[in-house]
Amino acid sequence: MIDSGALFSQLISTYWWLLPLLVLGALFKSAWFKGLIGEARPFSFDDTPGWPV
């Protein structure tokens, strides 16, 4: 029989860095974060004279 606890522990120790990366990806794709960044932006490139060059 396979020891699933040892297998799971080995997978977690190998891919521990993937969980924070997935959380950040989900945060950046969320409507809440996009709204927060949109409101915090000091200006829009559309309002800049001569944009796009």
PyMOL Python script that loads the backbone (N, CA, C, O; Angstrom):
from pymol import cmd

cmd.read_pdbstr("""\
ATOM      1  N   MET A   1       0.842  -1.182   0.000  1.00  0.00           N
ATOM      2  CA  MET A   1       0.000   0.000   0.000  1.00  0.00           C
ATOM      3  C   MET A   1       0.893   1.253   0.000  1.00  0.00           C
ATOM      4  O   MET A   1       1.934   1.271   0.655  1.00  0.00           O
ATOM      5  N   ILE A   2       0.491   2.274  -0.719  1.00  0.00           N
ATOM      6  CA  ILE A   2       1.253   3.511  -0.829  1.00  0.00           C
ATOM      7  C   ILE A   2       0.974   4.396   0.381  1.00  0.00           C
ATOM      8  O   ILE A   2      -0.177   4.586   0.773  1.00  0.00           O
ATOM      9  N   ASP A   3       2.032   4.929   0.961  1.00  0.00           N
ATOM     10  CA  ASP A   3       1.888   5.856   2.078  1.00  0.00           C
ATOM     11  C   ASP A   3       1.581   7.240   1.503  1.00  0.00           C
ATOM     12  O   ASP A   3       2.489   7.955   1.081  1.00  0.00           O
ATOM     13  N   SER A   4       0.314   7.610   1.488  1.00  0.00           N
ATOM     14  CA  SER A   4      -0.089   8.873   0.862  1.00  0.00           C
ATOM     15  C   SER A   4       0.433  10.084   1.625  1.00  0.00           C
ATOM     16  O   SER A   4       0.662  11.135   1.026  1.00  0.00           O
ATOM     17  N   GLY A   5       0.622   9.959   2.926  1.00  0.00           N
ATOM     18  CA  GLY A   5       1.161  11.073   3.718  1.00  0.00           C
ATOM     19  C   GLY A   5       2.574  11.428   3.305  1.00  0.00           C
ATOM     20  O   GLY A   5       2.921  12.604   3.195  1.00  0.00           O
ATOM     21  N   ALA A   6       3.392  10.406   3.076  1.00  0.00           N
ATOM     22  CA  ALA A   6       4.778  10.652   2.654  1.00  0.00           C
ATOM     23  C   ALA A   6       4.816  11.217   1.241  1.00  0.00           C
ATOM     24  O   ALA A   6       5.630  12.089   0.937  1.00  0.00           O
ATOM     25  N   LEU A   7       3.940  10.722   0.385  1.00  0.00           N
ATOM     26  CA  LEU A   7       3.876  11.226  -0.989  1.00  0.00           C
ATOM     27  C   LEU A   7       3.444  12.687  -1.009  1.00  0.00           C
ATOM     28  O   LEU A   7       4.035  13.507  -1.711  1.00  0.00           O
ATOM     29  N   PHE A   8       2.411  13.008  -0.236  1.00  0.00           N
ATOM     30  CA  PHE A   8       1.920  14.380  -0.158  1.00  0.00           C
ATOM     31  C   PHE A   8       2.982  15.304   0.416  1.00  0.00           C
ATOM     32  O   PHE A   8       3.165  16.423  -0.063  1.00  0.00           O
ATOM     33  N   SER A   9       3.680  14.833   1.443  1.00  0.00           N
ATOM     34  CA  SER A   9       4.743  15.632   2.060  1.00  0.00           C
ATOM     35  C   SER A   9       5.870  15.916   1.068  1.00  0.00           C
ATOM     36  O   SER A   9       6.420  17.017   1.040  1.00  0.00           O
ATOM     37  N   GLN A  10       6.203  14.927   0.266  1.00  0.00           N
ATOM     38  CA  GLN A  10       7.265  15.111  -0.725  1.00  0.00           C
ATOM     39  C   GLN A  10       6.825  16.092  -1.815  1.00  0.00           C
ATOM     40  O   GLN A  10       7.625  16.911  -2.267  1.00  0.00           O
ATOM     41  N   LEU A  11       5.572  16.016  -2.236  1.00  0.00           N
ATOM     42  CA  LEU A  11       5.066  16.955  -3.245  1.00  0.00           C
ATOM     43  C   LEU A  11       5.041  18.384  -2.713  1.00  0.00           C
ATOM     44  O   LEU A  11       5.414  19.316  -3.426  1.00  0.00           O
ATOM     45  N   ILE A  12       4.607  18.563  -1.477  1.00  0.00           N
ATOM     46  CA  ILE A  12       4.559  19.898  -0.875  1.00  0.00           C
ATOM     47  C   ILE A  12       5.966  20.478  -0.744  1.00  0.00           C
ATOM     48  O   ILE A  12       6.184  21.661  -1.005  1.00  0.00           O
ATOM     49  N   SER A  13       6.919  19.636  -0.339  1.00  0.00           N
ATOM     50  CA  SER A  13       8.283  20.150  -0.178  1.00  0.00           C
ATOM     51  C   SER A  13       8.907  20.509  -1.526  1.00  0.00           C
ATOM     52  O   SER A  13       9.792  21.362  -1.590  1.00  0.00           O
ATOM     53  N   THR A  14       8.454  19.868  -2.596  1.00  0.00           N
ATOM     54  CA  THR A  14       8.987  20.163  -3.924  1.00  0.00           C
ATOM     55  C   THR A  14       8.336  21.407  -4.528  1.00  0.00           C
ATOM     56  O   THR A  14       9.017  22.227  -5.144  1.00  0.00           O
ATOM     57  N   TYR A  15       7.031  21.549  -4.355  1.00  0.00           N
ATOM     58  CA  TYR A  15       6.289  22.625  -5.016  1.00  0.00           C
ATOM     59  C   TYR A  15       5.751  23.667  -4.029  1.00  0.00           C
ATOM     60  O   TYR A  15       4.684  24.236  -4.261  1.00  0.00           O
ATOM     61  N   TRP A  16       6.472  23.926  -2.931  1.00  0.00           N
ATOM     62  CA  TRP A  16       6.007  24.886  -1.941  1.00  0.00           C
ATOM     63  C   TRP A  16       5.920  26.293  -2.508  1.00  0.00           C
ATOM     64  O   TRP A  16       5.098  27.086  -2.050  1.00  0.00           O
ATOM     65  N   TRP A  17       6.732  26.616  -3.478  1.00  0.00           N
ATOM     66  CA  TRP A  17       6.781  27.960  -4.059  1.00  0.00           C
ATOM     67  C   TRP A  17       5.596  28.227  -4.989  1.00  0.00           C
ATOM     68  O   TRP A  17       5.313  29.378  -5.320  1.00  0.00           O
ATOM     69  N   LEU A  18       4.906  27.171  -5.409  1.00  0.00           N
ATOM     70  CA  LEU A  18       3.819  27.331  -6.363  1.00  0.00           C
ATOM     71  C   LEU A  18       2.563  27.933  -5.722  1.00  0.00           C
ATOM     72  O   LEU A  18       1.828  28.668  -6.383  1.00  0.00           O
ATOM     73  N   LEU A  19       2.313  27.634  -4.460  1.00  0.00           N
ATOM     74  CA  LEU A  19       1.119  28.142  -3.786  1.00  0.00           C
ATOM     75  C   LEU A  19       1.099  29.672  -3.697  1.00  0.00           C
ATOM     76  O   LEU A  19       0.088  30.264  -4.074  1.00  0.00           O
ATOM     77  N   PRO A  20       2.155  30.349  -3.222  1.00  0.00           N
ATOM     78  CA  PRO A  20       2.119  31.817  -3.216  1.00  0.00           C
ATOM     79  C   PRO A  20       2.018  32.414  -4.620  1.00  0.00           C
ATOM     80  O   PRO A  20       1.404  33.464  -4.807  1.00  0.00           O
ATOM     81  N   LEU A  21       2.615  31.749  -5.599  1.00  0.00           N
ATOM     82  CA  LEU A  21       2.538  32.220  -6.978  1.00  0.00           C
ATOM     83  C   LEU A  21       1.101  32.156  -7.498  1.00  0.00           C
ATOM     84  O   LEU A  21       0.645  33.075  -8.178  1.00  0.00           O
ATOM     85  N   LEU A  22       0.396  31.083  -7.180  1.00  0.00           N
ATOM     86  CA  LEU A  22      -1.000  30.953  -7.586  1.00  0.00           C
ATOM     87  C   LEU A  22      -1.889  31.977  -6.875  1.00  0.00           C
ATOM     88  O   LEU A  22      -2.818  32.521  -7.472  1.00  0.00           O
ATOM     89  N   VAL A  23      -1.600  32.231  -5.615  1.00  0.00           N
ATOM     90  CA  VAL A  23      -2.381  33.228  -4.865  1.00  0.00           C
ATOM     91  C   VAL A  23      -2.173  34.620  -5.453  1.00  0.00           C
ATOM     92  O   VAL A  23      -3.133  35.374  -5.611  1.00  0.00           O
ATOM     93  N   LEU A  24      -0.934  34.967  -5.777  1.00  0.00           N
ATOM     94  CA  LEU A  24      -0.660  36.274  -6.397  1.00  0.00           C
ATOM     95  C   LEU A  24      -1.315  36.383  -7.771  1.00  0.00           C
ATOM     96  O   LEU A  24      -1.856  37.433  -8.117  1.00  0.00           O
ATOM     97  N   GLY A  25      -1.272  35.320  -8.544  1.00  0.00           N
ATOM     98  CA  GLY A  25      -1.920  35.322  -9.852  1.00  0.00           C
ATOM     99  C   GLY A  25      -3.416  35.544  -9.740  1.00  0.00           C
ATOM    100  O   GLY A  25      -3.995  36.311 -10.510  1.00  0.00           O
ATOM    101  N   ALA A  26      -4.045  34.874  -8.780  1.00  0.00           N
ATOM    102  CA  ALA A  26      -5.482  35.049  -8.564  1.00  0.00           C
ATOM    103  C   ALA A  26      -5.795  36.458  -8.090  1.00  0.00           C
ATOM    104  O   ALA A  26      -6.816  37.029  -8.473  1.00  0.00           O
ATOM    105  N   LEU A  27      -4.926  37.025  -7.260  1.00  0.00           N
ATOM    106  CA  LEU A  27      -5.128  38.393  -6.782  1.00  0.00           C
ATOM    107  C   LEU A  27      -5.043  39.396  -7.924  1.00  0.00           C
ATOM    108  O   LEU A  27      -5.877  40.295  -8.031  1.00  0.00           O
ATOM    109  N   PHE A  28      -4.029  39.239  -8.781  1.00  0.00           N
ATOM    110  CA  PHE A  28      -3.855  40.173  -9.895  1.00  0.00           C
ATOM    111  C   PHE A  28      -4.987  40.080 -10.903  1.00  0.00           C
ATOM    112  O   PHE A  28      -5.283  41.069 -11.574  1.00  0.00           O
ATOM    113  N   LYS A  29      -5.630  38.929 -11.034  1.00  0.00           N
ATOM    114  CA  LYS A  29      -6.718  38.754 -11.981  1.00  0.00           C
ATOM    115  C   LYS A  29      -8.074  39.168 -11.413  1.00  0.00           C
ATOM    116  O   LYS A  29      -9.054  39.244 -12.153  1.00  0.00           O
ATOM    117  N   SER A  30      -8.143  39.437 -10.109  1.00  0.00           N
ATOM    118  CA  SER A  30      -9.425  39.739  -9.479  1.00  0.00           C
ATOM    119  C   SER A  30      -9.907  41.144  -9.839  1.00  0.00           C
ATOM    120  O   SER A  30      -9.112  42.054 -10.073  1.00  0.00           O
ATOM    121  N   ALA A  31     -11.212  41.292  -9.877  1.00  0.00           N
ATOM    122  CA  ALA A  31     -11.809  42.587 -10.176  1.00  0.00           C
ATOM    123  C   ALA A  31     -11.501  43.591  -9.062  1.00  0.00           C
ATOM    124  O   ALA A  31     -11.335  44.780  -9.332  1.00  0.00           O
ATOM    125  N   TRP A  32     -11.424  43.129  -7.834  1.00  0.00           N
ATOM    126  CA  TRP A  32     -11.123  44.013  -6.714  1.00  0.00           C
ATOM    127  C   TRP A  32      -9.749  44.662  -6.888  1.00  0.00           C
ATOM    128  O   TRP A  32      -9.611  45.871  -6.704  1.00  0.00           O
ATOM    129  N   PHE A  33      -8.741  43.878  -7.236  1.00  0.00           N
ATOM    130  CA  PHE A  33      -7.388  44.403  -7.390  1.00  0.00           C
ATOM    131  C   PHE A  33      -7.305  45.348  -8.580  1.00  0.00           C
ATOM    132  O   PHE A  33      -6.644  46.384  -8.504  1.00  0.00           O
ATOM    133  N   LYS A  34      -7.970  45.003  -9.679  1.00  0.00           N
ATOM    134  CA  LYS A  34      -7.957  45.877 -10.854  1.00  0.00           C
ATOM    135  C   LYS A  34      -8.626  47.211 -10.545  1.00  0.00           C
ATOM    136  O   LYS A  34      -8.175  48.256 -11.015  1.00  0.00           O
ATOM    137  N   GLY A  35      -9.701  47.181  -9.756  1.00  0.00           N
ATOM    138  CA  GLY A  35     -10.352  48.420  -9.354  1.00  0.00           C
ATOM    139  C   GLY A  35      -9.485  49.238  -8.427  1.00  0.00           C
ATOM    140  O   GLY A  35      -9.448  50.465  -8.526  1.00  0.00           O
ATOM    141  N   LEU A  36      -8.787  48.571  -7.526  1.00  0.00           N
ATOM    142  CA  LEU A  36      -7.889  49.264  -6.604  1.00  0.00           C
ATOM    143  C   LEU A  36      -6.759  49.947  -7.350  1.00  0.00           C
ATOM    144  O   LEU A  36      -6.439  51.102  -7.066  1.00  0.00           O
ATOM    145  N   ILE A  37      -6.158  49.260  -8.287  1.00  0.00           N
ATOM    146  CA  ILE A  37      -5.069  49.836  -9.072  1.00  0.00           C
ATOM    147  C   ILE A  37      -5.603  50.957  -9.976  1.00  0.00           C
ATOM    148  O   ILE A  37      -4.944  51.982 -10.146  1.00  0.00           O
ATOM    149  N   GLY A  38      -6.772  50.766 -10.544  1.00  0.00           N
ATOM    150  CA  GLY A  38      -7.355  51.784 -11.412  1.00  0.00           C
ATOM    151  C   GLY A  38      -7.661  53.077 -10.673  1.00  0.00           C
ATOM    152  O   GLY A  38      -7.504  54.164 -11.229  1.00  0.00           O
ATOM    153  N   GLU A  39      -8.100  52.964  -9.419  1.00  0.00           N
ATOM    154  CA  GLU A  39      -8.390  54.161  -8.630  1.00  0.00           C
ATOM    155  C   GLU A  39      -7.118  54.816  -8.112  1.00  0.00           C
ATOM    156  O   GLU A  39      -7.092  56.029  -7.900  1.00  0.00           O
ATOM    157  N   ALA A  40      -6.072  54.041  -7.906  1.00  0.00           N
ATOM    158  CA  ALA A  40      -4.841  54.577  -7.331  1.00  0.00           C
ATOM    159  C   ALA A  40      -3.917  55.178  -8.383  1.00  0.00           C
ATOM    160  O   ALA A  40      -2.960  55.872  -8.043  1.00  0.00           O
ATOM    161  N   ARG A  41      -4.196  54.917  -9.648  1.00  0.00           N
ATOM    162  CA  ARG A  41      -3.341  55.445 -10.718  1.00  0.00           C
ATOM    163  C   ARG A  41      -3.439  56.963 -10.764  1.00  0.00           C
ATOM    164  O   ARG A  41      -4.548  57.496 -10.811  1.00  0.00           O
ATOM    165  N   PRO A  42      -2.324  57.673 -10.752  1.00  0.00           N
ATOM    166  CA  PRO A  42      -2.385  59.139 -10.721  1.00  0.00           C
ATOM    167  C   PRO A  42      -2.831  59.758 -12.041  1.00  0.00           C
ATOM    168  O   PRO A  42      -3.380  60.859 -12.044  1.00  0.00           O
ATOM    169  N   PHE A  43      -2.608  59.078 -13.154  1.00  0.00           N
ATOM    170  CA  PHE A  43      -3.013  59.613 -14.448  1.00  0.00           C
ATOM    171  C   PHE A  43      -3.222  58.462 -15.414  1.00  0.00           C
ATOM    172  O   PHE A  43      -2.849  57.320 -15.145  1.00  0.00           O
ATOM    173  N   SER A  44      -3.815  58.785 -16.518  1.00  0.00           N
ATOM    174  CA  SER A  44      -4.008  57.794 -17.565  1.00  0.00           C
ATOM    175  C   SER A  44      -3.165  58.195 -18.760  1.00  0.00           C
ATOM    176  O   SER A  44      -3.019  59.382 -19.051  1.00  0.00           O
ATOM    177  N   PHE A  45      -2.615  57.223 -19.444  1.00  0.00           N
ATOM    178  CA  PHE A  45      -1.820  57.531 -20.622  1.00  0.00           C
ATOM    179  C   PHE A  45      -2.682  58.127 -21.740  1.00  0.00           C
ATOM    180  O   PHE A  45      -2.161  58.779 -22.644  1.00  0.00           O
ATOM    181  N   ASP A  46      -3.988  57.906 -21.680  1.00  0.00           N
ATOM    182  CA  ASP A  46      -4.883  58.485 -22.674  1.00  0.00           C
ATOM    183  C   ASP A  46      -4.956  59.999 -22.557  1.00  0.00           C
ATOM    184  O   ASP A  46      -5.199  60.690 -23.547  1.00  0.00           O
ATOM    185  N   ASP A  47      -4.745  60.525 -21.335  1.00  0.00           N
ATOM    186  CA  ASP A  47      -4.814  61.976 -21.119  1.00  0.00           C
ATOM    187  C   ASP A  47      -3.511  62.686 -21.406  1.00  0.00           C
ATOM    188  O   ASP A  47      -3.474  63.917 -21.420  1.00  0.00           O
ATOM    189  N   THR A  48      -2.437  61.944 -21.635  1.00  0.00           N
ATOM    190  CA  THR A  48      -1.139  62.539 -21.864  1.00  0.00           C
ATOM    191  C   THR A  48      -1.062  63.088 -23.299  1.00  0.00           C
ATOM    192  O   THR A  48      -1.330  62.349 -24.246  1.00  0.00           O
ATOM    193  N   PRO A  49      -0.704  64.357 -23.476  1.00  0.00           N
ATOM    194  CA  PRO A  49      -0.594  64.897 -24.831  1.00  0.00           C
ATOM    195  C   PRO A  49       0.496  64.176 -25.624  1.00  0.00           C
ATOM    196  O   PRO A  49       1.588  63.928 -25.112  1.00  0.00           O
ATOM    197  N   GLY A  50       0.197  63.857 -26.836  1.00  0.00           N
ATOM    198  CA  GLY A  50       1.166  63.202 -27.692  1.00  0.00           C
ATOM    199  C   GLY A  50       1.256  61.710 -27.489  1.00  0.00           C
ATOM    200  O   GLY A  50       2.174  61.075 -28.008  1.00  0.00           O
ATOM    201  N   TRP A  51       0.318  61.122 -26.740  1.00  0.00           N
ATOM    202  CA  TRP A  51       0.345  59.687 -26.520  1.00  0.00           C
ATOM    203  C   TRP A  51      -0.655  59.025 -27.426  1.00  0.00           C
ATOM    204  O   TRP A  51      -1.769  59.546 -27.484  1.00  0.00           O
ATOM    205  N   PRO A  52      -0.429  58.010 -28.101  1.00  0.00           N
ATOM    206  CA  PRO A  52       0.863  57.357 -28.323  1.00  0.00           C
ATOM    207  C   PRO A  52       1.688  58.119 -29.342  1.00  0.00           C
ATOM    208  O   PRO A  52       1.158  58.849 -30.180  1.00  0.00           O
ATOM    209  N   VAL A  53       2.966  57.937 -29.255  1.00  0.00           N
ATOM    210  CA  VAL A  53       3.893  58.677 -30.102  1.00  0.00           C
ATOM    211  C   VAL A  53       3.873  58.103 -31.496  1.00  0.00           C
ATOM    212  O   VAL A  53       4.588  58.586 -32.373  1.00  0.00           O
TER     213      VAL A  53
END
""", "prot")
cmd.dss("prot")
cmd.show_as("cartoon", "prot")
cmd.util.cbc("prot")
cmd.orient("prot")
